[in-house]
Amino acid sequence: MPRRREIPKREIAPDPLYDSPLVTKFINCVMSDGKKAVAQRVVYDAMDIIADKLSKETDPNAPKEAIAVFQRAIENVKPFVEVRSKRVGGANYQVPIQVNRRRQQSLSFRWIITAARDEKGRPMAARLADELYSAAKGEGKAMMTRDQTHRMADANKAFAHFAR
């Protein structure tokens, strides 16, 4: 942690296909072992699968483009509160705290990718597409993780006064 000044955050270039820095960050999170081209192919194939699903969708409230589904999924999975362990007087308490925007985004990315990776037997692009599509509808494993986090924070509301 630097003592002198705040380190400026780097600007991430938008991805070439959707012109979105959010997609670029997501690709970087999907990437493993520095294989960015593989991660790009997985994410773009997942977006194509989502686009195919949207073409068959009959709901008038459904988004029209895959990028809109992606953004809605990220927004739905973002947690607003989480619990942090805090030691007070020899006892550990699970203290609910608000989550800042940057951590909300990273947690939502992590939960979606983990949910897709945990399911086995199909290509990663298909698993990721299913998880993003279900998260956009408010369902799926990543949404369950978010709801569980919110329930845990709600259950420990009594310890909120221990927050910094």
C-alpha atoms as one frame of an Amber mdcrd trajectory, in Angstrom:
protein
   0.000   0.000   0.000   1.612   3.263  -1.101   2.075   5.975   1.478   2.602
   8.981  -0.735  -0.317   9.171  -3.135  -3.236   7.318  -4.627  -2.293   5.151
  -7.588  -4.444   6.050 -10.604  -6.606   3.263 -12.017  -5.728   2.218 -15.541
  -8.251   2.744 -18.288  -9.163  -0.509 -20.001  -9.615  -0.375 -23.748 -13.062
  -1.453 -24.970 -13.299  -4.811 -26.704 -13.341  -4.779 -30.523 -16.695  -6.506
 -31.059 -19.055  -4.812 -28.582 -17.004  -1.671 -27.870 -17.487  -2.174 -24.134
 -14.836  -1.956 -21.407 -17.082  -4.151 -19.235 -16.768  -7.018 -21.726 -12.987
  -6.529 -21.802 -12.804  -6.811 -18.014 -14.986  -9.914 -18.134 -12.734 -11.482
 -20.781  -9.728 -10.760 -18.584 -11.437 -12.522 -15.678 -12.315 -15.545 -17.816
  -8.741 -15.732 -19.087  -6.439 -18.309 -17.523  -2.708 -18.828 -18.082  -2.533
 -15.629 -20.150  -4.508 -17.108 -23.037  -6.550 -14.085 -23.972  -7.523 -15.295
 -27.442  -9.094 -18.424 -25.938 -10.974 -16.323 -23.368 -12.202 -13.966 -26.097
 -13.445 -16.889 -28.159 -15.281 -18.353 -25.152 -16.997 -15.053 -24.273 -17.885
 -14.176 -27.874 -19.241 -17.688 -28.502 -21.326 -17.350 -25.331 -22.683 -14.033
 -26.630 -23.561 -15.722 -29.955 -25.421 -18.476 -28.083 -27.302 -15.803 -26.114
 -28.174 -14.020 -29.374 -29.590 -17.302 -30.741 -31.698 -17.728 -27.599 -32.948
 -14.146 -27.903 -34.074 -14.724 -31.488 -36.364 -17.525 -30.199 -37.572 -15.477
 -27.198 -41.259 -14.543 -27.230 -41.317 -12.294 -24.136 -41.770  -8.636 -25.195
 -39.831  -7.405 -22.121 -36.743  -9.447 -23.032 -33.670  -7.541 -24.233 -33.052
  -7.504 -27.968 -29.251  -7.863 -27.979 -26.755 -10.146 -26.279 -24.795  -7.238
 -24.775 -27.969  -6.058 -23.010 -28.422  -9.541 -21.515 -24.785  -9.485 -20.386
 -25.154  -6.081 -18.720 -28.433  -7.053 -17.053 -26.847 -10.268 -15.733 -23.925
  -8.342 -14.212 -26.315  -5.803 -12.639 -28.546  -8.526 -11.209 -25.675 -10.477
  -9.624 -24.003  -7.446  -7.993 -24.296  -7.659  -4.186 -25.158  -4.553  -2.181
 -24.048  -5.807   1.256 -21.713  -8.516   2.461 -20.428  -9.703   5.822 -16.892
  -9.173   7.038 -15.417 -10.847  10.068 -14.454  -8.384  12.815 -12.855  -9.217
  16.129 -14.323  -7.287  19.073 -13.439  -8.081  22.661 -12.196 -11.601  22.004
 -15.178 -12.629  19.874 -15.513 -12.685  16.102 -18.618 -11.075  14.636 -19.921
 -11.228  11.097 -20.499  -7.527  10.458 -22.608  -6.497   7.434 -21.029  -3.741
   5.363 -21.905  -2.052   2.089 -19.953  -3.152  -0.967 -18.323  -0.504  -3.139
 -18.979  -0.463  -6.893 -15.622  -1.892  -7.892 -15.963  -4.875  -5.569 -19.592
  -5.387  -6.641 -18.433  -5.785 -10.210 -15.551  -8.110  -9.382 -17.770 -10.294
  -7.170 -20.434 -10.561  -9.857 -17.805 -11.531 -12.450 -16.312 -14.093 -10.076
 -19.642 -15.648  -9.144 -20.819 -15.966 -12.754 -17.537 -17.476 -13.945 -17.317
 -19.853 -10.975 -20.895 -21.017 -11.530 -20.133 -21.684 -15.198 -16.879 -23.506
 -14.414 -18.462 -25.706 -11.740 -20.900 -27.206 -14.215 -19.137 -29.929 -16.206
 -19.714 -31.867 -19.391 -20.333 -29.083 -21.918 -18.191 -26.457 -23.642 -17.370
 -23.427 -21.500 -19.096 -21.059 -23.929 -22.405 -22.934 -23.554 -22.124 -23.040
 -19.760 -21.253 -19.337 -19.604 -24.118 -18.441 -21.937 -26.582 -20.387 -19.787
 -25.336 -18.751 -16.590 -25.448 -15.226 -18.059 -28.918 -15.820 -19.522 -30.315
 -17.199 -16.290 -28.663 -14.416 -14.242 -30.289 -11.846 -16.513 -33.645 -13.454
 -15.680 -32.822 -13.426 -11.944 -32.163 -17.154 -11.683 -29.145 -19.445 -11.632
 -26.283 -20.339  -9.341 -24.666 -16.871  -9.322 -27.962 -15.294  -8.251 -28.271
 -17.897  -5.499 -24.811 -16.905  -4.250 -25.847 -13.237  -4.212 -29.084 -14.004
  -2.388 -27.216 -16.111   0.145 -24.788 -13.226   0.767 -27.703 -10.833   1.283
 -29.439 -13.277   3.637 -26.245 -13.648   5.680 -25.923  -9.857   5.966 -29.587
  -9.568   6.925 -29.226 -12.241   9.594 -26.281 -10.400  11.148 -27.920  -6.968
  11.087 -27.644  -6.818  14.877 -23.860  -6.464  14.596 -23.983  -3.551  12.146
 -22.927  -1.130  14.877 -19.477  -2.801  14.890 -18.821  -1.580  11.347 -15.971
   0.887  11.076
